[in-house]
Amino acid sequence: MKIQNLIARAQDRIAKRRQFNRLADEIASLSSRDLADLRADKTEMLRHAYQQVYG
C-alpha cells in the first residue's frame, strides 16, 4: 500500500510540474506588445501560474 501511495504522489508531482512548465512556456512566449496589451508582468503571471498549479 505504501508503494502505491508513493507512486501516486510522484505521478501527481510530475503532472503538476508539466502543467506549470506549459504555463511558463506560454508566458515566456508573450511579446512585450502582448504584455502591454494585457497590462501584465511576466513575473506576476508566473507567480499566479505557480499558485494555480501548486496551491
N, CA, C and O atoms as a CHARMM CRD file, in Angstrom:
* protein
*
  220
    1    1 MET  N      0.82400  -1.19500   0.00000 PROA 1      0.00000
    2    1 MET  CA     0.00000   0.00000   0.00000 PROA 1      0.00000
    3    1 MET  C      0.86800   1.25900   0.00000 PROA 1      0.00000
    4    1 MET  O      0.53200   2.22300  -0.68800 PROA 1      0.00000
    5    2 LYS  N      1.94100   1.28100   0.72800 PROA 2      0.00000
    6    2 LYS  CA     2.79500   2.45700   0.78100 PROA 2      0.00000
    7    2 LYS  C      3.43900   2.73700  -0.57000 PROA 2      0.00000
    8    2 LYS  O      3.60000   3.89700  -0.95000 PROA 2      0.00000
    9    3 ILE  N      3.80400   1.69900  -1.29100 PROA 3      0.00000
   10    3 ILE  CA     4.41000   1.87400  -2.60700 PROA 3      0.00000
   11    3 ILE  C      3.41600   2.54700  -3.53900 PROA 3      0.00000
   12    3 ILE  O      3.78900   3.43000  -4.31100 PROA 3      0.00000
   13    4 GLN  N      2.16100   2.14100  -3.47500 PROA 4      0.00000
   14    4 GLN  CA     1.13400   2.74400  -4.32200 PROA 4      0.00000
   15    4 GLN  C      0.96700   4.22400  -4.00800 PROA 4      0.00000
   16    4 GLN  O      0.81100   5.04000  -4.91700 PROA 4      0.00000
   17    5 ASN  N      0.99900   4.56900  -2.73900 PROA 5      0.00000
   18    5 ASN  CA     0.90100   5.97500  -2.34000 PROA 5      0.00000
   19    5 ASN  C      2.09700   6.76700  -2.84400 PROA 5      0.00000
   20    5 ASN  O      1.95200   7.89300  -3.31900 PROA 5      0.00000
   21    6 LEU  N      3.25700   6.18100  -2.73900 PROA 6      0.00000
   22    6 LEU  CA     4.47300   6.83600  -3.20700 PROA 6      0.00000
   23    6 LEU  C      4.42000   7.07200  -4.71700 PROA 6      0.00000
   24    6 LEU  O      4.78600   8.14300  -5.20100 PROA 6      0.00000
   25    7 ILE  N      3.96300   6.06600  -5.44700 PROA 7      0.00000
   26    7 ILE  CA     3.84800   6.18600  -6.90300 PROA 7      0.00000
   27    7 ILE  C      2.80300   7.24100  -7.26400 PROA 7      0.00000
   28    7 ILE  O      3.02700   8.05100  -8.16400 PROA 7      0.00000
   29    8 ALA  N      1.67400   7.23700  -6.57400 PROA 8      0.00000
   30    8 ALA  CA     0.61900   8.21200  -6.84800 PROA 8      0.00000
   31    8 ALA  C      1.10500   9.63400  -6.58300 PROA 8      0.00000
   32    8 ALA  O      0.81200  10.54300  -7.35900 PROA 8      0.00000
   33    9 ARG  N      1.84100   9.82900  -5.49900 PROA 9      0.00000
   34    9 ARG  CA     2.37900  11.16000  -5.19300 PROA 9      0.00000
   35    9 ARG  C      3.38600  11.59400  -6.23600 PROA 9      0.00000
   36    9 ARG  O      3.39800  12.75700  -6.64000 PROA 9      0.00000
   37   10 ALA  N      4.22700  10.68100  -6.67600 PROA 10     0.00000
   38   10 ALA  CA     5.21800  11.00500  -7.70600 PROA 10     0.00000
   39   10 ALA  C      4.52000  11.37400  -9.01500 PROA 10     0.00000
   40   10 ALA  O      4.91900  12.32900  -9.68200 PROA 10     0.00000
   41   11 GLN  N      3.48800  10.62900  -9.38100 PROA 11     0.00000
   42   11 GLN  CA     2.74500  10.93400 -10.60000 PROA 11     0.00000
   43   11 GLN  C      2.06600  12.29800 -10.50800 PROA 11     0.00000
   44   11 GLN  O      2.03600  13.05300 -11.48000 PROA 11     0.00000
   45   12 ASP  N      1.53100  12.60100  -9.34700 PROA 12     0.00000
   46   12 ASP  CA     0.89000  13.90500  -9.13400 PROA 12     0.00000
   47   12 ASP  C      1.90900  15.03100  -9.27700 PROA 12     0.00000
   48   12 ASP  O      1.63000  16.04600  -9.91500 PROA 12     0.00000
   49   13 ARG  N      3.07500  14.85600  -8.69100 PROA 13     0.00000
   50   13 ARG  CA     4.12800  15.87900  -8.79400 PROA 13     0.00000
   51   13 ARG  C      4.57400  16.07400 -10.23500 PROA 13     0.00000
   52   13 ARG  O      4.78900  17.20400 -10.67300 PROA 13     0.00000
   53   14 ILE  N      4.71400  14.98400 -10.96700 PROA 14     0.00000
   54   14 ILE  CA     5.12400  15.06700 -12.37100 PROA 14     0.00000
   55   14 ILE  C      4.06100  15.79500 -13.18600 PROA 14     0.00000
   56   14 ILE  O      4.38400  16.64000 -14.02100 PROA 14     0.00000
   57   15 ALA  N      2.80000  15.47100 -12.94500 PROA 15     0.00000
   58   15 ALA  CA     1.70800  16.12100 -13.67500 PROA 15     0.00000
   59   15 ALA  C      1.66700  17.61700 -13.38200 PROA 15     0.00000
   60   15 ALA  O      1.46800  18.42900 -14.28600 PROA 15     0.00000
   61   16 LYS  N      1.85800  17.97500 -12.11400 PROA 16     0.00000
   62   16 LYS  CA     1.85700  19.39500 -11.75100 PROA 16     0.00000
   63   16 LYS  C      3.03900  20.12400 -12.38600 PROA 16     0.00000
   64   16 LYS  O      2.88900  21.24900 -12.86300 PROA 16     0.00000
   65   17 ARG  N      4.19200  19.50000 -12.39600 PROA 17     0.00000
   66   17 ARG  CA     5.37700  20.12300 -12.98900 PROA 17     0.00000
   67   17 ARG  C      5.16600  20.34100 -14.48600 PROA 17     0.00000
   68   17 ARG  O      5.53200  21.38500 -15.02600 PROA 17     0.00000
   69   18 ARG  N      4.57700  19.35600 -15.14700 PROA 18     0.00000
   70   18 ARG  CA     4.29500  19.50000 -16.58800 PROA 18     0.00000
   71   18 ARG  C      3.31800  20.64100 -16.84200 PROA 18     0.00000
   72   18 ARG  O      3.49700  21.43100 -17.76900 PROA 18     0.00000
   73   19 GLN  N      2.28800  20.71800 -16.01300 PROA 19     0.00000
   74   19 GLN  CA     1.30200  21.78900 -16.16700 PROA 19     0.00000
   75   19 GLN  C      1.96400  23.15600 -15.96200 PROA 19     0.00000
   76   19 GLN  O      1.73900  24.08100 -16.74200 PROA 19     0.00000
   77   20 PHE  N      2.77600  23.27600 -14.91800 PROA 20     0.00000
   78   20 PHE  CA     3.44600  24.54500 -14.66400 PROA 20     0.00000
   79   20 PHE  C      4.39400  24.88800 -15.80400 PROA 20     0.00000
   80   20 PHE  O      4.45100  26.03900 -16.23600 PROA 20     0.00000
   81   21 ASN  N      5.13700  23.90500 -16.29500 PROA 21     0.00000
   82   21 ASN  CA     6.06400  24.15700 -17.39800 PROA 21     0.00000
   83   21 ASN  C      5.33000  24.63600 -18.65100 PROA 21     0.00000
   84   21 ASN  O      5.81900  25.52200 -19.35300 PROA 21     0.00000
   85   22 ARG  N      4.16000  24.05600 -18.93600 PROA 22     0.00000
   86   22 ARG  CA     3.37000  24.50800 -20.08400 PROA 22     0.00000
   87   22 ARG  C      2.95000  25.96500 -19.91000 PROA 22     0.00000
   88   22 ARG  O      3.06200  26.76800 -20.83700 PROA 22     0.00000
   89   23 LEU  N      2.46800  26.29700 -18.71700 PROA 23     0.00000
   90   23 LEU  CA     2.06600  27.67300 -18.45900 PROA 23     0.00000
   91   23 LEU  C      3.25600  28.62000 -18.54300 PROA 23     0.00000
   92   23 LEU  O      3.14900  29.70300 -19.11900 PROA 23     0.00000
   93   24 ALA  N      4.38100  28.22300 -17.97700 PROA 24     0.00000
   94   24 ALA  CA     5.58300  29.05900 -18.00700 PROA 24     0.00000
   95   24 ALA  C      6.05900  29.27000 -19.44000 PROA 24     0.00000
   96   24 ALA  O      6.49200  30.36800 -19.79300 PROA 24     0.00000
   97   25 ASP  N      5.98300  28.23400 -20.26700 PROA 25     0.00000
   98   25 ASP  CA     6.36500  28.37000 -21.67900 PROA 25     0.00000
   99   25 ASP  C      5.44700  29.34500 -22.40700 PROA 25     0.00000
  100   25 ASP  O      5.90400  30.15500 -23.21400 PROA 25     0.00000
  101   26 GLU  N      4.15400  29.26300 -22.11900 PROA 26     0.00000
  102   26 GLU  CA     3.21600  30.19900 -22.74500 PROA 26     0.00000
  103   26 GLU  C      3.51100  31.63100 -22.32300 PROA 26     0.00000
  104   26 GLU  O      3.49000  32.54700 -23.14600 PROA 26     0.00000
  105   27 ILE  N      3.78300  31.81500 -21.05700 PROA 27     0.00000
  106   27 ILE  CA     4.09000  33.15400 -20.55100 PROA 27     0.00000
  107   27 ILE  C      5.38400  33.66600 -21.17900 PROA 27     0.00000
  108   27 ILE  O      5.46400  34.82700 -21.58100 PROA 27     0.00000
  109   28 ALA  N      6.38100  32.81500 -21.26300 PROA 28     0.00000
  110   28 ALA  CA     7.66800  33.21100 -21.83900 PROA 28     0.00000
  111   28 ALA  C      7.53000  33.59000 -23.31000 PROA 28     0.00000
  112   28 ALA  O      8.30400  34.40200 -23.81800 PROA 28     0.00000
  113   29 SER  N      6.56000  33.01200 -23.98900 PROA 29     0.00000
  114   29 SER  CA     6.39900  33.29000 -25.41700 PROA 29     0.00000
  115   29 SER  C      5.69400  34.61300 -25.69400 PROA 29     0.00000
  116   29 SER  O      5.65400  35.06300 -26.83900 PROA 29     0.00000
  117   30 LEU  N      5.14600  35.23200 -24.67200 PROA 30     0.00000
  118   30 LEU  CA     4.45200  36.50900 -24.87500 PROA 30     0.00000
  119   30 LEU  C      5.44700  37.61300 -25.21300 PROA 30     0.00000
  120   30 LEU  O      6.50200  37.73700 -24.59100 PROA 30     0.00000
  121   31 SER  N      5.09100  38.39400 -26.19600 PROA 31     0.00000
  122   31 SER  CA     5.94500  39.52400 -26.57900 PROA 31     0.00000
  123   31 SER  C      5.67600  40.70600 -25.64600 PROA 31     0.00000
  124   31 SER  O      4.70800  40.71000 -24.88600 PROA 31     0.00000
  125   32 SER  N      6.54200  41.69000 -25.72100 PROA 32     0.00000
  126   32 SER  CA     6.34700  42.91700 -24.93700 PROA 32     0.00000
  127   32 SER  C      5.02600  43.56900 -25.30900 PROA 32     0.00000
  128   32 SER  O      4.32900  44.11600 -24.45500 PROA 32     0.00000
  129   33 ARG  N      4.69300  43.50700 -26.57500 PROA 33     0.00000
  130   33 ARG  CA     3.42500  44.07400 -27.04300 PROA 33     0.00000
  131   33 ARG  C      2.24000  43.33600 -26.42700 PROA 33     0.00000
  132   33 ARG  O      1.27800  43.95900 -25.97800 PROA 33     0.00000
  133   34 ASP  N      2.31700  42.00300 -26.40900 PROA 34     0.00000
  134   34 ASP  CA     1.25400  41.20800 -25.78800 PROA 34     0.00000
  135   34 ASP  C      1.09200  41.59000 -24.32000 PROA 34     0.00000
  136   34 ASP  O     -0.02200  41.77400 -23.82900 PROA 34     0.00000
  137   35 LEU  N      2.21500  41.70300 -23.63700 PROA 35     0.00000
  138   35 LEU  CA     2.17600  42.04900 -22.21600 PROA 35     0.00000
  139   35 LEU  C      1.58300  43.42900 -22.00300 PROA 35     0.00000
  140   35 LEU  O      0.81400  43.64100 -21.06500 PROA 35     0.00000
  141   36 ALA  N      1.93800  44.37100 -22.87400 PROA 36     0.00000
  142   36 ALA  CA     1.38700  45.72100 -22.76600 PROA 36     0.00000
  143   36 ALA  C     -0.11800  45.70300 -22.99800 PROA 36     0.00000
  144   36 ALA  O     -0.86900  46.37200 -22.28800 PROA 36     0.00000
  145   37 ASP  N     -0.55500  44.93800 -23.99000 PROA 37     0.00000
  146   37 ASP  CA    -1.98400  44.82700 -24.27100 PROA 37     0.00000
  147   37 ASP  C     -2.74400  44.23000 -23.09000 PROA 37     0.00000
  148   37 ASP  O     -3.87400  44.62100 -22.79900 PROA 37     0.00000
  149   38 LEU  N     -2.10600  43.28400 -22.42100 PROA 38     0.00000
  150   38 LEU  CA    -2.72000  42.62900 -21.26300 PROA 38     0.00000
  151   38 LEU  C     -2.51900  43.41200 -19.96500 PROA 38     0.00000
  152   38 LEU  O     -3.13100  43.11200 -18.93900 PROA 38     0.00000
  153   39 ARG  N     -1.64900  44.42200 -20.03300 PROA 39     0.00000
  154   39 ARG  CA    -1.25100  45.17200 -18.82500 PROA 39     0.00000
  155   39 ARG  C     -0.73600  44.18400 -17.77700 PROA 39     0.00000
  156   39 ARG  O     -1.15600  44.19400 -16.62000 PROA 39     0.00000
  157   40 ALA  N      0.19000  43.33100 -18.22400 PROA 40     0.00000
  158   40 ALA  CA     0.66900  42.24900 -17.37600 PROA 40     0.00000
  159   40 ALA  C      2.19300  42.27800 -17.25700 PROA 40     0.00000
  160   40 ALA  O      2.88800  42.92100 -18.04200 PROA 40     0.00000
  161   41 ASP  N      2.67400  41.57300 -16.26800 PROA 41     0.00000
  162   41 ASP  CA     4.09400  41.43300 -15.99200 PROA 41     0.00000
  163   41 ASP  C      4.40200  39.93700 -15.94300 PROA 41     0.00000
  164   41 ASP  O      3.68200  39.17600 -15.29700 PROA 41     0.00000
  165   42 LYS  N      5.46500  39.51700 -16.62100 PROA 42     0.00000
  166   42 LYS  CA     5.78300  38.08100 -16.67800 PROA 42     0.00000
  167   42 LYS  C      5.99600  37.48400 -15.29000 PROA 42     0.00000
  168   42 LYS  O      5.54400  36.37400 -15.01100 PROA 42     0.00000
  169   43 THR  N      6.67800  38.21400 -14.43300 PROA 43     0.00000
  170   43 THR  CA     6.94800  37.69700 -13.08600 PROA 43     0.00000
  171   43 THR  C      5.64800  37.46400 -12.32600 PROA 43     0.00000
  172   43 THR  O      5.47400  36.43400 -11.67500 PROA 43     0.00000
  173   44 GLU  N      4.75000  38.41800 -12.41500 PROA 44     0.00000
  174   44 GLU  CA     3.46300  38.28900 -11.73300 PROA 44     0.00000
  175   44 GLU  C      2.65100  37.13800 -12.33000 PROA 44     0.00000
  176   44 GLU  O      1.98800  36.39900 -11.60400 PROA 44     0.00000
  177   45 MET  N      2.70600  36.99400 -13.63300 PROA 45     0.00000
  178   45 MET  CA     1.98600  35.90500 -14.28500 PROA 45     0.00000
  179   45 MET  C      2.54400  34.55000 -13.86000 PROA 45     0.00000
  180   45 MET  O      1.78600  33.60600 -13.63700 PROA 45     0.00000
  181   46 LEU  N      3.86500  34.45400 -13.74700 PROA 46     0.00000
  182   46 LEU  CA     4.47400  33.20300 -13.28100 PROA 46     0.00000
  183   46 LEU  C      4.06900  32.88700 -11.84900 PROA 46     0.00000
  184   46 LEU  O      3.84000  31.73000 -11.49800 PROA 46     0.00000
  185   47 ARG  N      3.98300  33.91700 -11.03500 PROA 47     0.00000
  186   47 ARG  CA     3.57100  33.71800  -9.63900 PROA 47     0.00000
  187   47 ARG  C      2.14300  33.17400  -9.59000 PROA 47     0.00000
  188   47 ARG  O      1.85000  32.25900  -8.82000 PROA 47     0.00000
  189   48 HSD  N      1.26000  33.73800 -10.40800 PROA 48     0.00000
  190   48 HSD  CA    -0.11500  33.26200 -10.45100 PROA 48     0.00000
  191   48 HSD  C     -0.19600  31.83800 -11.00000 PROA 48     0.00000
  192   48 HSD  O     -0.98300  31.02500 -10.51600 PROA 48     0.00000
  193   49 ALA  N      0.61100  31.54500 -12.00100 PROA 49     0.00000
  194   49 ALA  CA     0.63300  30.18700 -12.55700 PROA 49     0.00000
  195   49 ALA  C      1.07900  29.18300 -11.49200 PROA 49     0.00000
  196   49 ALA  O      0.50400  28.10100 -11.36700 PROA 49     0.00000
  197   50 TYR  N      2.09500  29.54900 -10.73500 PROA 50     0.00000
  198   50 TYR  CA     2.59400  28.67000  -9.67200 PROA 50     0.00000
  199   50 TYR  C      1.48400  28.42200  -8.64000 PROA 50     0.00000
  200   50 TYR  O      1.25300  27.28700  -8.22400 PROA 50     0.00000
  201   51 GLN  N      0.81000  29.49200  -8.23800 PROA 51     0.00000
  202   51 GLN  CA    -0.26500  29.35400  -7.25500 PROA 51     0.00000
  203   51 GLN  C     -1.41400  28.51600  -7.79500 PROA 51     0.00000
  204   51 GLN  O     -2.02300  27.73900  -7.05900 PROA 51     0.00000
  205   52 GLN  N     -1.70900  28.67400  -9.08100 PROA 52     0.00000
  206   52 GLN  CA    -2.77900  27.90400  -9.69900 PROA 52     0.00000
  207   52 GLN  C     -2.45500  26.40600  -9.68000 PROA 52     0.00000
  208   52 GLN  O     -3.32200  25.58000  -9.39800 PROA 52     0.00000
  209   53 VAL  N     -1.22500  26.07600  -9.97600 PROA 53     0.00000
  210   53 VAL  CA    -0.84800  24.66000 -10.06700 PROA 53     0.00000
  211   53 VAL  C     -0.59600  24.04700  -8.69700 PROA 53     0.00000
  212   53 VAL  O     -1.07900  22.95300  -8.40500 PROA 53     0.00000
  213   54 TYR  N      0.15100  24.74200  -7.86400 PROA 54     0.00000
  214   54 TYR  CA     0.58000  24.16000  -6.59400 PROA 54     0.00000
  215   54 TYR  C     -0.25700  24.57200  -5.37900 PROA 54     0.00000
  216   54 TYR  O     -0.12500  24.00300  -4.29600 PROA 54     0.00000
  217   55 GLY  N     -1.09900  25.54900  -5.57600 PROA 55     0.00000
  218   55 GLY  CA    -1.96700  25.97700  -4.46400 PROA 55     0.00000
  219   55 GLY  C     -1.36500  26.96600  -3.53000 PROA 55     0.00000
  220   55 GLY  O     -2.01400  27.38300  -2.57100 PROA 55     0.00000
